[in-house]
Amino acid sequence: MENVNVTIRMDKNLKKQADEVFHELGMSFTTAVTLFTKQCVRDRKIPFEICLEPNQVTIDALNELQAMLTDKEKYKRYNSFAEAMEDIEKCSK
């Protein structure tokens, strides 16, 4: 399969942030774009919803965040991800 070069313009900071996320996922920017493109071709659509208004799940999450910020005593806080995972493991036993 012959490859072609594709050039796109993107905000420098956005590219840096995307590279960091893709690196954490163990892939390059090129691999991520290729995955996105393959899914578009396979499904014949953009693989996520594009809309002007947040959906109900997003609205609920924002409302929950606001409640957490407003009433901090009501919600448990963790100092690290590891601490949160320890608590989850205790609950699952």
Secondary structure in CASP SS format (residue, H / E / C, confidence):
PFRMAT SS
TARGET T0000
AUTHOR 0000-0000-0000
METHOD secondary structure of the structure
MODEL  1
M C 1.00
E C 1.00
N C 1.00
V C 1.00
N C 1.00
V C 1.00
T C 1.00
I C 1.00
R C 1.00
M C 1.00
D C 1.00
K H 1.00
N H 1.00
L H 1.00
K H 1.00
K H 1.00
Q H 1.00
A H 1.00
D H 1.00
E H 1.00
V H 1.00
F H 1.00
H H 1.00
E H 1.00
L C 1.00
G C 1.00
M C 1.00
S C 1.00
F H 1.00
T H 1.00
T H 1.00
A H 1.00
V H 1.00
T H 1.00
L H 1.00
F H 1.00
T H 1.00
K H 1.00
Q H 1.00
C H 1.00
V H 1.00
R H 1.00
D H 1.00
R C 1.00
K C 1.00
I C 1.00
P C 1.00
F C 1.00
E C 1.00
I C 1.00
C C 1.00
L C 1.00
E C 1.00
P C 1.00
N C 1.00
Q H 1.00
V H 1.00
T H 1.00
I H 1.00
D H 1.00
A H 1.00
L H 1.00
N H 1.00
E H 1.00
L H 1.00
Q H 1.00
A H 1.00
M H 1.00
L H 1.00
T H 1.00
D C 1.00
K H 1.00
E H 1.00
K H 1.00
Y C 1.00
K C 1.00
R C 1.00
Y C 1.00
N C 1.00
S C 1.00
F H 1.00
A H 1.00
E H 1.00
A H 1.00
M H 1.00
E H 1.00
D H 1.00
I H 1.00
E H 1.00
K H 1.00
C H 1.00
S C 1.00
K C 1.00
END
